[in-house]
Structures are given as C-alpha cells and as structure tokens.
Amino acid sequence: MRADPIADPRLRVLAVLGLAFSFSTLHAPVALTLMAGLTVILIWWSRLPPKRLLRALRLPGVVVAGLVAVLPFTSGDTTIASLGPLSLRAEGLTAAAGIALRFVAIFALIVVFLGALPVSHLIAALRGLGLPILLVDMALLTLRHIEDLRHDLARMQTAMRLRGGRGGTRPFARFRSTGWLLASLLLRSHARSERVYHAMILRGHGATGAALPDRMPVLRSDKLVLAALFGLAACLLAVERLA
Amino acid sequence: MHVPDGILPLGMTLGGWAVAAGLTAVCLNRIAAQPDPREGLPRASMMTAAFFAASLIHIPVPPSSVHLILSGLMGAMLGWYAVPAILIGLALQAVMFGHGGLTTLGVNGVILGLPALGAFALTRGLGHVTHPVAAALVSFATGAGAVALAVTLFAMVLLAGLPAHLDAGAERAAIMALALAHLPLACAEGLIVAAVLGFLRRTNPEMIGAR
C-alpha cells in the first residue's frame, strides 16, 4: 500500500518542481550524496516498491546510459586508466556519475509524487495552479483521444498487413503507404474529436456562468511537508555552494 | 529527441522554461485573436494524441528502425496551436512514461516547438502552390526541415549543456555523428509528411489550413 508524502495534487506538483530544479544544480560529491539520501528517504516514505521504480526506469534510462557510457572516454584531460585505444578520464567519469545520479533522483521524484496520481487529477491540479484554460482543455481532450488513437492505429496497421499493404517494391512506396495510413488515422480521429468536443459544449462545458468547482482547501500537514521539503532543498543548495 | 533530466545546468533549464513560456504566450495571444479561439481545440488535441502516439509508428531505416517526431506536420496542420500542443504532449510523456524530463520540459518544447513554427511559416508562405510536384516538395521540406532543425537544436543544447567540456575534435565528431544518424529520419519523415499532406489536400484540404 503506497503512502503519499503530500495529499494535495497542487502541492505535489510544486514539491516535485522545487526539488527537481534544486537537484539539477548539484555537482559537488557531498551534495550529490545528500541528494541520493533524501531520494531514498522519499522512496521509503512513499512505500514505493523499488522493483517498480527500476521497471519504470528501464526505457528512459537507456538514453542517459548511452551518454554516461561515452562521457568518461571523451571528456576531460586526466587519464586514470587505459582500456586499449580508449582512455578513461577522471573529469568525464565524475560528470557521468553526476548525470546518472541526478537523472535517477529526479525520475524517482516524479514517480514518488506523481506516479500514483491519475493524469486527470494532475491536469486539474495544474489548472488550480493557474494553467490557462485552453491548455487544460487541450490536455484533457488529448487524454481522451490517446487510447482511441492507439487502438485505431493498431487496428489499421493489422488491416493493412492483412491486405498485403506493405508498400510493394517501388521506391519510397513504403513511406507513402505509412503516410496514407497516418492520414486516414488523422481523418477518422479528427471527425471523432470534433464530435466529442461539440457534445461537451452542448453539455455546458466552458459556458459563461457555469458552476466552478469548489476550491479544495490545502491541508496544514501538506503545507508543513512542502515547507520541510523546500527547506531541505535550500540546505542542499547551501551545501553545494559551500563545497 | 528528448533531453532527459540531470544533464543540463540550471541556467539552461530555467532559460528553456522561460523561452517556452514566452513562445506559448505569443501563441495563446494569436489564438485568442482568432474569431473562435476554441475552434481549433479538437484538432489540436487530436494531433497532440498523435504526437504522443508517434513513437508507435516505426519506419524501417536500415539497419534499424526509427519513430516519427511529427513536429513539422503539427506546425503545418495546427499553426499557432502547435507549440502548446507539443508542450502538452511532452509533459504527458514525461509524467506517464518518464520520457524526456520535467526540468528539461521547456528546452524540449523549444527544440520541437521552433521547428513546428518554422513549418507553419513555410506552409503559410508556400501553401498556395498548386502544382502537385511543387506542393509535394514543400510538404517534404516541411517534414524533413523540421527534423533537421530539431536535431541541430538538440545537438547544440546537449553540447552546450554538458557539465564537462569536450575537446573540439570530439565536439565536431559528436555533431557530425548526430547529424548523420538523423539524416535518414529527416528524409523518411519528409516523405511521410509529403504523403500525409498530399492525401489530406485531396480528401480534406481544410485540415491543412492552419491559421
């Protein structure tokens, strides 16, 4: 059973942004160590299973892993070891370790604070924080269309394969058939998105004078946790400055 | 082509957020000046969902396969709605899949948003071309040019933001490798965008008329 450090989605967004930006400034080994410690405490507090975190990290981690693997051999002047024609350099190794630590810590923050939050609640929280209504509507409608679009795409790709429509042997024909598939998908989805949006308007969405949702009061405990987290972030920045 | 969290310094990430916020504000102002600002919302949200799902469309480019980026197509079809749509798509990808990043959301929005606006300008400037071959060439340039510009911005941001300085030779080699690796993607996306816009021009031309 997960335990969320902060209940209010608006404060969760503020917490993750504040901590993520402060983490991204850290380079000193002592500050990075403290950052890793704070991240572990937050993971423990939220009772997030480490296996789930590792599973979520698998795909986005590939991009960073590529960079982290290259930097120690291409960056810096101080050679600490030679591996055949490659020389392992201290500056590159330090930079790569910092990148990997910061990436994992910020990724863990996102999973801890926003991972269990339904995306529609997150969008409502962003609205509460002042996101323009046009962007909120666009995000909610996008959310509505993502699954439909994926489902349609899979069905149309299967239908195309069953018809033998793999593009033939003519040069560029494969690109053309993919383009036509995408265009057909957009045409269908466009008609549906117009229908959905007009139905929403008919039901009163965005009408002048429509009832506004009640503003949820912020819990005192949430405010205290947010203040404590911002205090810790400020301490990390001070350690970085002094190191 | 997303810069992950943890790589760029604070100045660049905050700068990216500031530029992205500025671009979004300009776009929202332009949208608000339209007779019905909500008219383009369904198309924009549908294209955002397509941008989100673009990673599912794999294009075989030997020896591997690549996935579409679609920022050029979004610019051509959405106009001023393209930048807000791209930012929403990136934010959803970051929160739902961890693809990209939160601190780098602004930078990634600029990397893909500026090419989309370039594609919009190209489509608006040369959209009146009626000759089929010329129209196909403009569409190809819209798709391929957007990818090329995005790759250039991505390489510049990454090399400028790395914490340790690469030597000049390594820097040039990295830029060349990145450009060469994405050249097939730019050509593939150009051909596909040309096919998409050609199809829509024949069947539903009002879908391309971005304002």
Interface residues (C-beta under 8 A of the other chain):
Chain A: V16 L17 A20 F21 F23 S24 T25 H27 A56 L57 L59 P60 V63 V64 L67 L71 T74 S75 G76 E91 G92 T94 A95 G98 I99 A100 L101 R102 F103 V104 A105 I106 F107 I110 V111 L114 V119 L122 P132 L134 L135 D137 M138 A139 L140 L141 T142 L143 R144 H145 I146 D148 L149 R150 L153 F172 R174 F175 R176 T178 G179 W180 L182 A183 S184 L185 L186 L187 S189 H190 R192 S193 E194 V196 Y197 I201 G206
Chain B: H2 P4 D5 G6 I7 L8 P9 L10 T13 L14 T24 L28 I31 P37 R38 L41 P42 R43 A44 S45 M46 M47 T48 A49 A50 F52 A53 L56 I57 I59 P60 L68 M77 Y81 P84 A85 L87 I88 G89 A91 L92 A94 V95 M96 F97 G98 H99 G100 G101 L102 T103 L162 P163 A164 H165 L166 D167 A170 A174 A188 L191 I192 V193 A194 A195 V196 G198 F199 L200 T203 N204 M207
